[in-house]
């Protein structure tokens, strides 16, 4: 193989990565502004250079060969590096510019991140922000997302991250409900109360508490379940029972007295409690727009 052969086929490698990501020649062609036949020729040219088959083609789908899997990982990294090179000008620009895409859990995004967008946009006139609100764990290596917020005590390995703030969960109810049903003094007392859980499987109906070395799990029940924290808060305000809520959801209502926290000496653990981490791939060049957005969130949520 000629010394410069790899350089001659950089575009073919990038097109191959796009085909795998799109799952079809036609899908990659639409994204690249090419015809499917042109895309197919570039992939075939790369296979000819390497003298191996990268894709098994059928009438319904494409499948990577073993060699194709190895090539895809390297071609994808190559394309990502090329994008970072093209963004170098942004790094040295006087003002950050471009689009920042961030995935964030629904409730946290709505109540903690969304209010911070307007002041950021006002301060950075050349930066756009796209929030992707989803409770699933996005793949920052495979998806077109720059950053992600995850609430966890243990950030996933393989990612760089910056802690934003602790996210505490608590149990609260309206004063009217507590006057009618009494205030629980111990987590086990919840079994005799109407509770408002997430309802996402058996785990959501078993509330966990810790106080020092003591740990308690109690099965709860109630006539209303909802996996949206704002709805559970409103149900508690309506006197339907004791709600498990992230503290930021009930902050204003607790301050006004519309809701009352119970079992405050116990730490209420859930799958959505811990620390809000801002995550991104390690070692990846961070454009000025991303650094500005990260610094803004860290400052406002510290």
N, C-alpha and C positions, 0 to 999 in steps of 0.2 A: 504493500500500500504506500502511495506517495506520502511524503512528509506533510504536505499541505492538504491532503485529502479530507482530514477532519474539518479544517477551516472551510473548505469548499462545500461541505454538507451541513453546516450549522443550521441553515434554514430548514433542511429536511428533518433534522433532529427535533427542531421546535414544532414542526407540523405533526410529526409522529406523536409527540407528547399531547398536542391538542386533540388528535384523533382519539387517543385512549381516554382522555378526560371527558370528551363529548360522547363517547360510546359509539360513534359512527363517523364515516367519511363525510356524510352530508351535514351532520351537526357541526363538525369542525370547519367544513367549508363555509357555512353560514357565518360563523364567528370570525373567520379569517378574510371573508370577502372574496373567496375563490370558488371555482367550480369543484364539485366532487371528483371529477376525473383528474383535475390538476392535483388535488390533494392525494389521490390514490397513486398518481405517478411519483410524487415526491417520496411517499412511503416505500414504494417499490424500488426507487432509486437507492434509498438507504439500505434496504434489504440486500440489494445487489452489491453495494459497497461492503457490507459486513459478511455477505455470503451465508446468511442465516435467515430463516423465516421469523418475523417478529409477531405477526398477527395471523391467526387462523380465521379465514373469512367464510361466513355462512350467509345464507339469504336472510337470516333473522338477526344475527348479532356478530360482534367481533370478540375474539378471545385471545388473550396474550399467551404466547408460547413462553417457555422457561427463559429463553434468551430475550424475548420481548419484555418480560417483567424486569429483568436486570437493566435492559436498555432504557425502559420507561423511567425508572427511578433517576437515572443519570441525565436523561434528556429533560425531565421536569426540573431538576435542579439547575441545569444549564439555562433553561428559559427564565427561571426565577432570577438567576444571577444577571442575565441580560437586562431584565426589567430594572434591577437595582442599579446597574450601570447607567441606564437611561435616566434614572432619578437623581443622579449625582448633582445635577444642576440645582435641583430643589433643595439639596442639603446646604448649598452655599448661598442660596438666595437670601436677600435681605428680609423678605417676608415669606412665611410658609404659604404654600398654595397646593391645590389639588383636593382629592376626595379621600376621606378617612372612613373606612367601613368597620363597624364594630358590632359583634354579636353580644347580646346581654339578656339575662333571664327576664321574663316578662314583667313581673311585679317590681323587681329592682330597677329595671330599665325605665318603667313608667314613672316611678315615684322618686328615684334618686338620680338617674342619669338624664332623663328628659328635661327636668328643670334647669340643668346646667348647659344645655345646648345653646339657648338664645344668647346668654352673655359671652359664650365662646365665639359664636358667629359674629357678634358685634365687635369683638376685639380682633378677629382675624377675617378680614373681608374677602380674602382669596382662598379660604379653606371651606370646603363643603363637608358635611357629616351625614353619614347614613347609618342609622341604628337598625339592626336586624334583631328584633325581639323574639327570642325562642328559648325554651327551657331545655332543648337538647344540647348535647356537647358537640359543637361544630369542630370540624377537622381543619385546623389552621394551615396545614400543609397541602391540603387537597382542594379547599374551597376558596372562593374569591373574597376572603375576609382578612382584614389586617390584624384585628385585635379581638379578644373575647374576654368577657367578665364571667368568672365562675365563683360560686360561693362554696367554699370547702375549707376544712381544716388541713387538708393535704393536697397541695397543688399537684397536678399530674406531672410525671417526669417527662423530660424532653422538651419543656417549654420554659422560656424566660418569663419572669413575672414581677409585678410590683403590687404590694398589698395596698388596698384603698381604705378599708374600714372594717371593723368587726360588725357582723350581722347577728344580732341576738334575737332569739324567739321568746315569746312570752305568752302567758295565758291571761285573758282579760274578759270582763263581762260588764254589762251596764249596771249602774247602781240599783235600778228597779229589779233586775233579775236577782241580784245578790240579796236584796231585801226580801224577796219572795221565797228564795230557795236556800239562802244561807251562803256563807263564804267558806270554801274548802280550806282546811288547815293543813292537810297533808295530801300528796298526790293521789293516794288511794281513795280519798274522798270523791274524786272525780267520777268514780264508777257509779255513784248515785245521782249524778248531775246530767243535765242535757248539755252535750258538747257539740262543737261545730268543727269537725275535722276536715282534712283534705279529701278523704274518701278514695285515695289512690291505692287501692289494694289493702291487704291486711296490715301492712306497716303503718299506713295512715291512720288506722284505728287503734294503734297502740302507742301512747305517748310516753316518752322517756324523760326522766328527771335525774339530776345528780346534785348532791350536797356534800361536799367533802369527798370522803371515800364511799359514802352511801349512794347507791343507785337503785332507782325504782322504775318499773315499767307497768303501766296500767292500761287495761282495755277500756276504751271509752265508747259511748254510744250517743246518739242524738237523732232527731228527726230530720236534720238538714245537714248535708255535706256539700262542700264546694271547693274546687281546687284553685280558686282565685282568691287571693288574700284580701282584696278590697271588698269582695262580696261577703267573705266571712266577717270582716270588720263591721260591715253594715248590718249583717244578721245579728251580731252581738249588740250593736246599738239598738236594734229593734227588740231586744230582750229574748232572743231565741236560745241563748245559752252562753257557755264559755267557749271562746274561740282561741285557737292556736294561731298566732300571728307573728310575722317579723316585726320587730319594734318600730321600724320606720313607717310601717303601714298605719300604726295606731298612735303615732307620736302626738299629733295635734289633739286627738280625742282624749288621750291620757292627760295632756296638759290642761284641757278645759274641764276635766272631770266627767265628761260624757261616758268614758270607759274607766274601769278600775282594774289595775293589775292585781292578780292573786298569786299566791305561792312565790312571792318575789325572792325569797331566800333560796329557792331551788333554781338550778340551771336547766332550762327546758331544751333538750337536744332534738334536732330534726335533721333530715337529709338536706335541708336548705339553710342550716346555720353554720357559722364558722367565720371566715374572713372573705370579703369580696376581693378577689385577685384579678388584676388586669394582666392578661397573658398574651404572649406573642412568641413566634419561633425564635430560638436562641441564635445568636451570631448573625442575625439578619440585619442588614442595613436599615436604619430607621430614618425615613425622610423627615424633614423639618416639620411638616404638617402633623405627622404622628407624634413626634416629640412634644409639640405644642399642646396637642389634645391630651396626651398622657399627663403632662405637667399640670394642665388645667384641672383634670379630674382629681389628681393626687392632692392638689392644693385645696380644692373645695370640699373634698370628702375626708380629709385628714382629721 
